[in-house]
Amino acid sequence: MTGSTWPLAPSIAALAVALLVIVFAGKSLAATADTLADRTGMGEAVAGALLLGAVTSLPGIATTAIGAWQGDAQFAIANPIGGIAVQTVWLAIADLLYRRSNIEHAAASLENIMQALVLVALLCLPIVAYATPGLTLGWVHPASLLIPVLYLYGLHLVRRLRQNPMWRAEQTSDTRQDVPDDPDGDADGAPSTRRLWWRLAALAAVVGGTGYLIGQGGLGVIAATGLPSGFVGFTVTTAITSLPELVTLIAAVRIGALTLGIGNILGGNAFDSLMIFLADAAYRPGSVYTDAASAGLLLAGSTTLLTVTLAAGLIMRERRGVGFEGVAIPVVYLVTVVLLLVRAG
């Protein structure tokens, strides 16, 4: 690991400060994005992916870049993949909070299913890279270069599905449809659309600024405690960088914008896959897949399994209570954490 790290006490303090900032800033994100989804006509699923997904992923971008730049390959690769895993677990928590029905049933959306499938494809690219670590262009693996291309094409597919869907989910009494509110931003003293965009930008700046604290704090914890980089990146720092997704997901559930909430998680997960490309590009010693070793392969495989489980839940749409995906997702995550510790031991 290159560069200087902070002592343990300042590192923990930095993580705590970042945690508080994210919690307070995240409360306004869901309502702002929900209103912009109606004003712009993009819909909740797309707004969740583009607006919330991008903004809530900003802390993880800085954390990943810092880890890669300072030469910790396992920490750099564990942050984006771990963020995807933790954010998927948040949906299981939302299932417990939404008592009316199973949240995957209520938020039936073809766009969200497509986002899950695109995410599976994005997670397959690092697995291919792990199988061919010596194949590089400069110091970056070609599979990493394909990640942003596939991400953008995935957004294009989601947009096409919203404009011209080829099938629709069966509507039930528990389905919460994405019905836009009154688009008139000046009615009843509502803020203008321009003001909402500025508010979103300000929140993004605040949330994104925490990434530096989380990155330095996480590396400081690794250096002071001797914990495995992959374990810290997959659990501690990603739990904090993923808190905006949890806060906005809970807020979206409370205001009834379920499609926005799930779109936020899936969109944020897809956006986090871009950080795998960032980790490879910022890791100067060579391809990040070579030095991350089998820990990164374990994380990529487990997170792909989590995403497939979520997609199956969105398709099966169990109507009442916590479905099979709400049980399986936390179990797979906990087993992965245990395997990381066993591997390090």
KACOR-V129887 format. One line per field, one symbol per residue. ss: DSSP state (2 for helix, 1 for strand, 0 for the rest). psi: psi as a letter, one per 30 degrees, with the letter a starting at -180 (. if undefined). A space follows every 10 residues. Layout:
ss = ???
psi = ???
//
This chain:
ss = 0000000222 2222222222 2222220022 2222222222 0002222222 2222220222 2222222220 0022222222 2222222222 2222222000 0022220002 2222222222 2222222222 2000001001 0222222222 2222222222 2220000000 0000000000 0000002220 0022222222 2222222222 2222222222 2222200022 2222222222 2022222222 2222000222 2222222222 2222222222 2200000222 2222222222 2222222222 2222220000 0002222222 2222222222 22220
psi = kllkllleee eeeeeeeeee eeeeefffee eeeeeeeeef gfleeeeeee deeeeffeee eeeeeeeeeg gjeeeeffee eeeeeefeee eeeeeeejfe lkefeehkke eeeeeeeeee eeffeeeeee fiffjljcgk keeeffeeee eeeeeeeeee eeeikflkkk klffkjljjk ajfjffkhgk lleeeeeeee eeeeeeeeff eeeeeeeeee eeeefgkkee eeefddefee ffeeeeeeee eeeeggieee eeeeeeeeee effffeeeee efjffakfee ffafeeeeee eeeeeeeeee eeeeeehkek akaeefeeee eeeeeeeeee eeee.
//
